[in-house]
Amino acid sequence: MAKIRPAGKKKKTSSRPPGTIPCLILLVMGFLLLALLFYAVVKTGAPS
């Protein structure tokens, strides 16, 4: 016979850990900082 489970109890499969959003923000900020630094280096090194 099949096991019958209560209808209200379902496991959340797509729940993220609470630190995901700050980690993504930190990664994006780091990438932007590196891009800005690279842009500044290229701009000051180019003869105009």
Backbone torsions as a table, in degrees:
resi	resn	phi	psi	omega
1	MET	NA	150.2	-178.8
2	ALA	-78.4	147.1	176.7
3	LYS	-82.3	131.7	-179.0
4	ILE	-102.0	125.9	179.9
5	ARG	-107.1	154.4	174.9
6	PRO	-64.2	144.2	-173.8
7	ALA	-71.7	-27.5	-173.7
8	GLY	-79.7	-15.6	-174.4
9	LYS	-100.9	99.8	174.9
10	LYS	-122.5	141.3	178.7
11	LYS	-80.3	141.0	177.2
12	LYS	-83.5	118.0	-178.2
13	THR	-91.1	-27.4	-175.3
14	SER	-108.3	35.3	178.3
15	SER	-88.3	131.3	-179.3
16	ARG	-91.1	152.4	171.0
17	PRO	-66.6	152.2	-173.1
18	PRO	-65.7	-17.5	-177.6
19	GLY	-92.2	10.4	-174.9
20	THR	-71.3	-44.7	-175.6
21	ILE	-65.9	-48.6	177.8
22	PRO	-61.6	-33.4	178.7
23	CYS	-66.0	-43.2	178.2
24	LEU	-64.0	-41.3	178.9
25	ILE	-62.6	-42.6	179.6
26	LEU	-63.4	-41.6	179.0
27	LEU	-65.0	-42.5	-180.0
28	VAL	-65.8	-41.0	179.0
29	MET	-64.9	-39.3	177.6
30	GLY	-64.5	-41.2	179.0
31	PHE	-64.7	-42.1	178.9
32	LEU	-65.5	-38.1	178.4
33	LEU	-64.0	-42.9	177.7
34	LEU	-64.5	-40.9	179.3
35	ALA	-64.1	-41.3	179.3
36	LEU	-65.8	-41.3	178.1
37	LEU	-63.6	-43.5	178.4
38	PHE	-63.0	-41.1	178.8
39	TYR	-63.4	-41.5	-179.9
40	ALA	-65.4	-40.9	179.4
41	VAL	-65.0	-44.0	-179.9
42	VAL	-66.9	-38.7	-177.6
43	LYS	-68.7	-39.7	-178.8
44	THR	-77.0	-25.3	-178.9
45	GLY	-83.3	-19.9	-176.8
46	ALA	-80.9	130.6	176.6
47	PRO	-73.3	136.1	-178.7
48	SER	-127.4	NA	NA
